[in-house]
């Protein structure tokens, strides 16, 4: 496009909704019904976690692992309307205590995932890097993880991404994230991935 805003590496406004008045009790954080986060990292990435080998990530396996979080969340939502005998924990989604950090004691740790997927992407190498190193590629292959949920706990996205990348690199079973969640043992999950790859991508109300 003619405008620099339409080129790769620039943000461009694609829609500007009309402003509307909100209720005086509205709170941008507490009234949100879903939030979207995106995490981007190179295909060959250790996530700075000592137990993660620098293998090329199996993105298909990674995507399947994340999809299990959505499956359980949907099953939990269905259980609410099916049977009152289903335990309360099964109705709330995925217990993400193991993937959170520095949470307040006693805080509810259940999260309902609406979307959780991984796919391949490609980003341009910064021109300055290319000038300094002529062997650098013009583009770099990256893994993109997209998470949409009703809520997120402290450092949840970064720990979940690092843990999923570690398990996918070692060829773990697709349900490994659910097993780690059920174990509720933070020592078994990875250290938080670097904050530089995390992007807040959206929020919804109502």
C-alpha contacts under 8 A as a table, 3 or more apart, distances in Angstrom:
res1	aa1	res2	aa2	distance
1	X	4	X	7.34
1	X	6	X	5.38
1	X	7	X	6.59
2	X	6	X	7.31
3	X	6	X	5.60
3	X	7	X	7.37
4	X	7	X	5.38
4	X	10	X	6.99
5	X	10	X	5.14
5	X	11	X	5.81
5	X	12	X	5.20
6	X	10	X	6.61
6	X	11	X	7.35
6	X	12	X	6.09
7	X	10	X	5.87
13	X	16	X	7.20
22	X	26	X	6.43
23	X	26	X	5.36
26	X	31	X	6.45
27	X	30	X	5.46
27	X	31	X	5.44
28	X	31	X	5.86
28	X	32	X	6.45
29	X	32	X	5.73
31	X	205	X	6.56
32	X	35	X	7.26
32	X	150	X	7.79
32	X	203	X	6.66
32	X	204	X	5.70
32	X	205	X	4.81
32	X	206	X	7.40
33	X	150	X	5.41
33	X	151	X	7.65
33	X	203	X	7.71
33	X	204	X	5.72
33	X	205	X	5.12
33	X	206	X	6.25
34	X	148	X	6.64
34	X	149	X	5.34
34	X	150	X	4.19
34	X	151	X	6.43
34	X	203	X	5.72
34	X	204	X	5.20
34	X	205	X	7.03
35	X	148	X	5.58
35	X	149	X	5.75
35	X	150	X	6.34
35	X	151	X	6.70
35	X	152	X	7.97
35	X	201	X	7.76
35	X	202	X	5.74
35	X	203	X	4.32
35	X	204	X	6.39
36	X	146	X	7.25
36	X	147	X	5.73
36	X	148	X	4.39
36	X	149	X	6.83
36	X	200	X	6.34
36	X	201	X	5.20
36	X	202	X	4.88
36	X	203	X	6.09
37	X	146	X	5.96
37	X	147	X	5.32
37	X	148	X	6.48
37	X	157	X	7.63
37	X	198	X	7.19
37	X	199	X	5.74
37	X	200	X	4.70
37	X	201	X	5.20
37	X	202	X	7.12
38	X	144	X	6.87
38	X	145	X	5.61
38	X	146	X	4.56
38	X	147	X	6.35
38	X	198	X	6.01
38	X	199	X	5.12
38	X	200	X	6.44
38	X	201	X	6.34
39	X	144	X	5.79
39	X	145	X	5.13
39	X	146	X	6.59
39	X	158	X	7.98
39	X	161	X	7.59
39	X	197	X	5.26
39	X	198	X	4.53
39	X	199	X	6.09
40	X	142	X	6.49
40	X	143	X	5.73
40	X	144	X	4.65
40	X	145	X	6.46
40	X	197	X	5.01
40	X	198	X	6.71
41	X	45	X	6.91
41	X	142	X	5.41
41	X	143	X	5.46
41	X	144	X	6.80
41	X	197	X	6.13
42	X	45	X	5.60
42	X	140	X	7.26
42	X	141	X	6.16
42	X	142	X	4.22
42	X	143	X	6.05
43	X	56	X	5.74
43	X	57	X	6.00
43	X	141	X	5.96
43	X	142	X	4.96
43	X	143	X	5.73
44	X	54	X	5.78
44	X	55	X	6.03
44	X	56	X	5.06
44	X	57	X	6.82
45	X	48	X	7.95
45	X	54	X	5.66
45	X	55	X	7.51
45	X	56	X	7.74
46	X	49	X	6.18
46	X	50	X	7.79
46	X	52	X	5.44
46	X	53	X	5.97
46	X	54	X	4.98
46	X	55	X	7.92
46	X	166	X	7.77
47	X	52	X	7.21
47	X	162	X	5.95
47	X	165	X	7.86
47	X	193	X	5.41
47	X	194	X	6.99
48	X	52	X	7.83
48	X	191	X	7.95
48	X	193	X	7.03
48	X	194	X	7.71
49	X	52	X	5.63
49	X	162	X	7.68
49	X	190	X	6.56
49	X	191	X	6.03
49	X	193	X	7.93
50	X	53	X	7.65
51	X	166	X	7.20
51	X	190	X	7.91
52	X	165	X	7.72
52	X	166	X	4.78
52	X	167	X	7.89
52	X	169	X	7.19
52	X	170	X	7.90
53	X	166	X	7.36
53	X	169	X	6.94
53	X	170	X	7.70
54	X	169	X	7.76
55	X	169	X	5.80
56	X	169	X	6.73
57	X	62	X	7.74
57	X	165	X	6.80
57	X	168	X	6.19
57	X	169	X	5.06
58	X	61	X	5.46
58	X	62	X	6.19
58	X	168	X	5.82
58	X	169	X	6.32
58	X	171	X	7.78
59	X	62	X	4.83
59	X	63	X	5.99
59	X	118	X	6.44
59	X	119	X	6.33
59	X	120	X	7.19
59	X	143	X	7.34
59	X	168	X	7.55
60	X	63	X	5.15
60	X	64	X	6.29
60	X	118	X	7.65
60	X	119	X	7.75
61	X	64	X	5.01
61	X	65	X	6.19
61	X	168	X	6.07
61	X	171	X	7.73
61	X	174	X	6.67
62	X	65	X	5.15
62	X	66	X	6.37
62	X	117	X	7.94
62	X	118	X	6.37
62	X	164	X	6.50
62	X	165	X	6.92
62	X	168	X	5.37
62	X	174	X	7.83
63	X	66	X	5.22
63	X	67	X	6.09
63	X	116	X	7.67
63	X	117	X	5.02
63	X	118	X	4.61
63	X	119	X	7.10
64	X	67	X	4.98
64	X	68	X	6.55
64	X	117	X	7.72
64	X	174	X	5.97
65	X	68	X	5.48
65	X	69	X	7.41
65	X	164	X	7.35
65	X	173	X	7.91
65	X	174	X	4.58
65	X	175	X	5.98
65	X	176	X	7.09
65	X	177	X	6.58
66	X	69	X	5.50
66	X	70	X	7.23
66	X	116	X	5.27
66	X	117	X	5.71
66	X	118	X	7.49
66	X	164	X	7.76
66	X	177	X	7.66
67	X	70	X	5.27
67	X	71	X	6.34
67	X	115	X	7.73
67	X	116	X	5.69
67	X	117	X	6.23
68	X	71	X	4.92
68	X	72	X	6.24
68	X	174	X	7.49
68	X	175	X	6.51
68	X	177	X	7.96
68	X	178	X	7.26
69	X	72	X	5.40
69	X	73	X	6.27
69	X	94	X	6.77
69	X	113	X	6.34
69	X	116	X	7.08
69	X	177	X	7.76
69	X	178	X	6.95
70	X	73	X	4.98
70	X	74	X	6.10
70	X	112	X	7.46
70	X	113	X	5.08
70	X	114	X	5.95
70	X	115	X	6.20
70	X	116	X	6.42
71	X	74	X	5.24
71	X	75	X	6.12
72	X	75	X	4.98
72	X	76	X	6.03
72	X	93	X	6.24
72	X	94	X	6.72
73	X	76	X	5.08
73	X	77	X	6.32
73	X	92	X	7.41
73	X	93	X	4.25
73	X	94	X	6.25
73	X	111	X	7.83
73	X	112	X	5.09
73	X	113	X	5.81
73	X	114	X	7.47
74	X	77	X	5.06
74	X	78	X	6.26
74	X	93	X	7.51
74	X	112	X	7.89
74	X	114	X	7.95
75	X	78	X	5.10
75	X	79	X	6.12
75	X	93	X	7.95
76	X	79	X	5.06
76	X	80	X	6.65
76	X	90	X	5.56
76	X	91	X	4.33
76	X	92	X	6.04
76	X	93	X	5.41
77	X	80	X	5.53
77	X	81	X	7.48
77	X	91	X	6.08
77	X	92	X	7.32
77	X	93	X	7.33
78	X	81	X	5.74
78	X	82	X	6.40
79	X	82	X	4.96
79	X	83	X	6.03
79	X	86	X	6.82
79	X	90	X	7.65
79	X	91	X	6.10
80	X	83	X	6.36
80	X	84	X	6.97
80	X	86	X	7.73
80	X	91	X	5.80
81	X	84	X	7.75
83	X	86	X	5.84
84	X	87	X	7.96
86	X	90	X	6.65
86	X	91	X	7.26
87	X	90	X	5.49
87	X	91	X	6.89
88	X	91	X	5.29
88	X	92	X	6.84
89	X	92	X	5.62
89	X	93	X	7.56
89	X	95	X	7.99
90	X	93	X	6.48
92	X	95	X	7.93
92	X	110	X	5.90
92	X	111	X	7.00
92	X	112	X	6.89
93	X	110	X	5.84
93	X	111	X	5.44
93	X	112	X	4.67
93	X	113	X	7.40
94	X	110	X	5.28
94	X	111	X	5.26
94	X	112	X	6.26
94	X	113	X	7.80
94	X	178	X	7.73
94	X	181	X	7.18
95	X	98	X	7.83
95	X	109	X	5.54
95	X	110	X	4.28
95	X	111	X	6.37
95	X	181	X	5.83
95	X	182	X	6.86
95	X	184	X	7.77
96	X	99	X	5.35
96	X	100	X	6.43
96	X	109	X	5.48
96	X	110	X	5.81
96	X	111	X	6.55
96	X	153	X	7.88
96	X	156	X	7.60
96	X	181	X	5.72
96	X	184	X	7.63
97	X	100	X	5.30
97	X	109	X	5.26
97	X	110	X	7.57
97	X	181	X	6.96
97	X	184	X	5.81
97	X	185	X	7.89
97	X	186	X	7.45
98	X	180	X	6.95
98	X	181	X	5.71
98	X	183	X	7.58
98	X	184	X	4.64
98	X	185	X	5.21
98	X	186	X	4.33
98	X	187	X	7.92
98	X	188	X	7.84
98	X	189	X	6.71
99	X	155	X	7.62
99	X	156	X	5.33
99	X	159	X	5.53
99	X	160	X	5.77
99	X	181	X	7.41
99	X	186	X	6.48
99	X	189	X	6.58
100	X	103	X	6.81
100	X	153	X	5.79
100	X	154	X	5.58
100	X	155	X	5.62
100	X	156	X	4.68
100	X	159	X	7.03
100	X	186	X	7.74
101	X	153	X	7.82
101	X	154	X	5.71
101	X	155	X	5.86
101	X	156	X	7.20
102	X	154	X	6.73
103	X	107	X	6.90
103	X	153	X	7.40
103	X	154	X	6.42
104	X	107	X	5.54
109	X	153	X	7.20
111	X	149	X	6.77
111	X	150	X	6.57
111	X	151	X	6.07
111	X	152	X	6.95
112	X	149	X	5.53
112	X	150	X	5.69
112	X	151	X	7.37
113	X	116	X	6.74
113	X	147	X	7.35
113	X	148	X	5.92
113	X	149	X	4.24
113	X	150	X	6.74
114	X	147	X	7.80
114	X	148	X	5.35
114	X	149	X	5.18
114	X	150	X	7.48
115	X	146	X	7.23
115	X	147	X	5.54
115	X	148	X	4.78
115	X	149	X	6.83
116	X	145	X	7.37
116	X	146	X	5.67
116	X	147	X	4.57
116	X	148	X	6.39
117	X	145	X	5.78
117	X	146	X	5.45
117	X	147	X	6.79
118	X	143	X	6.83
118	X	144	X	5.55
118	X	145	X	4.42
118	X	146	X	6.39
119	X	143	X	5.87
119	X	144	X	5.38
119	X	145	X	6.69
120	X	141	X	7.10
120	X	142	X	5.92
120	X	143	X	4.80
120	X	144	X	6.03
121	X	141	X	5.92
121	X	142	X	5.11
121	X	143	X	5.95
121	X	144	X	6.40
122	X	139	X	6.33
122	X	140	X	5.53
122	X	141	X	4.57
122	X	142	X	5.54
123	X	139	X	5.47
123	X	140	X	5.43
123	X	141	X	6.66
123	X	142	X	7.08
124	X	138	X	5.90
124	X	139	X	4.37
124	X	140	X	6.36
125	X	129	X	6.86
125	X	130	X	6.84
125	X	136	X	7.88
125	X	137	X	6.86
125	X	138	X	5.15
125	X	139	X	5.14
125	X	140	X	6.47
126	X	129	X	5.43
126	X	130	X	6.58
127	X	130	X	5.05
127	X	131	X	6.27
128	X	131	X	5.19
128	X	132	X	6.33
129	X	132	X	5.19
129	X	133	X	6.11
129	X	136	X	7.47
130	X	133	X	5.20
130	X	134	X	5.66
130	X	135	X	7.65
130	X	136	X	5.74
130	X	137	X	7.42
130	X	138	X	7.13
131	X	134	X	6.13
133	X	136	X	5.69
137	X	140	X	6.68
145	X	161	X	7.52
147	X	157	X	7.85
149	X	152	X	6.98
152	X	156	X	6.25
152	X	157	X	7.47
153	X	156	X	5.20
155	X	158	X	5.53
155	X	159	X	6.16
155	X	192	X	6.89
156	X	159	X	5.38
156	X	160	X	5.90
157	X	160	X	5.16
157	X	161	X	6.01
158	X	161	X	5.18
158	X	162	X	6.19
158	X	192	X	4.86
158	X	193	X	4.80
158	X	194	X	7.18
158	X	195	X	7.19
158	X	198	X	7.51
159	X	162	X	5.18
159	X	163	X	6.03
159	X	189	X	7.26
159	X	190	X	6.05
159	X	191	X	5.95
159	X	192	X	4.14
159	X	193	X	6.04
160	X	163	X	5.16
160	X	164	X	5.96
160	X	189	X	7.97
160	X	190	X	7.80
160	X	192	X	7.73
161	X	164	X	5.19
161	X	165	X	6.03
161	X	192	X	7.89
161	X	193	X	6.76
162	X	165	X	5.18
162	X	166	X	6.13
162	X	190	X	5.78
162	X	191	X	6.81
162	X	192	X	6.13
162	X	193	X	5.18
163	X	166	X	5.11
163	X	167	X	6.21
163	X	189	X	5.69
163	X	190	X	4.81
163	X	191	X	7.70
164	X	167	X	5.19
164	X	168	X	5.99
164	X	177	X	7.06
165	X	168	X	5.15
165	X	169	X	6.02
166	X	169	X	5.22
166	X	170	X	6.51
166	X	190	X	7.63
167	X	170	X	5.25
167	X	171	X	6.22
167	X	172	X	5.27
167	X	176	X	7.58
168	X	171	X	5.08
168	X	172	X	5.98
169	X	172	X	7.88
172	X	176	X	6.58
173	X	176	X	5.49
174	X	177	X	7.58
175	X	178	X	5.41
175	X	179	X	6.42
176	X	179	X	5.05
176	X	180	X	6.20
177	X	180	X	5.10
177	X	181	X	6.10
178	X	181	X	4.93
178	X	182	X	6.12
179	X	182	X	5.09
179	X	183	X	6.19
180	X	183	X	5.11
180	X	184	X	6.51
180	X	185	X	7.11
180	X	188	X	7.17
180	X	189	X	7.25
181	X	184	X	5.36
181	X	185	X	7.73
185	X	188	X	5.67
185	X	189	X	7.37
186	X	189	X	5.44
187	X	190	X	7.59
194	X	197	X	6.50
194	X	198	X	7.94
195	X	198	X	5.50
